[in-house]
Amino acid sequence: MGGVPHPAGDMMHIYGDSISGNCLKVKWVADLRGLPYRWIETSVLAGDTRTPDYLAMNPAGQVPLVRFDDGRTLAQSNAIMLAFAEGSNLIPEDGYLRAKMYEWLFWEQYSHEPYVAVARFHVHYLGKTVAELDPKIIERGNGALKLLDDSVAGRDFLVGDRLTLADIALVAYSRVADEGGFALGDYPALQRWIARVEQAANIEA
């Protein structure tokens, strides 16, 4: 297994796995902002994140990771999105709305991603059946999807009246929740919101 390619030149590099919603949401924000970057495909399943070269850049052994043109690195998907979106409409100017966006970002990583994304990884990529998973994963994943469904009923976006990082963070795994055994048809408001966010963020359906 080869080492992770090292950046060359002065372009920002994003190390990401294209099967990962956490990585794709970083890519989507970079594309929305028109930021120049080179995408370095870094497969979790192939062990690319466990090589000495990669661990030297990110000791946590996770993707995504961005290496800026000055050599500094930044990990954690929501932190990277915040860095990419600085000064844009993706982060509300109003202090309360900005805090509500953060609230969703924290909730996404604590109460949504650990269940919806984990179920998807085990079912869609590791070939497990839903019955083989810890029932709490499915229960809590459905609870997260229900909360989102209720939250977007009658509104276009999660915070304020426009697309923010909250929508981009939460659409990443919600849009593919069926691959984890979740029935998206049970959440009609959520489905409409997913389509709306995909259109607003130029995400291919």
PyMOL commands that set and color helices and strands:
alter all, ss='L'
color gray80, all
select helices_A, chain A and resi 21-33+48-50+52-57+77-85+95-125+130-132+135-152+165-174+177-180+184-186+188-200
alter helices_A, ss='H'
color red, helices_A
select strands_A, chain A and resi 12-16+37-41+65-67+73-75
alter strands_A, ss='S'
color yellow, strands_A
deselect
rebuild
show_as cartoon
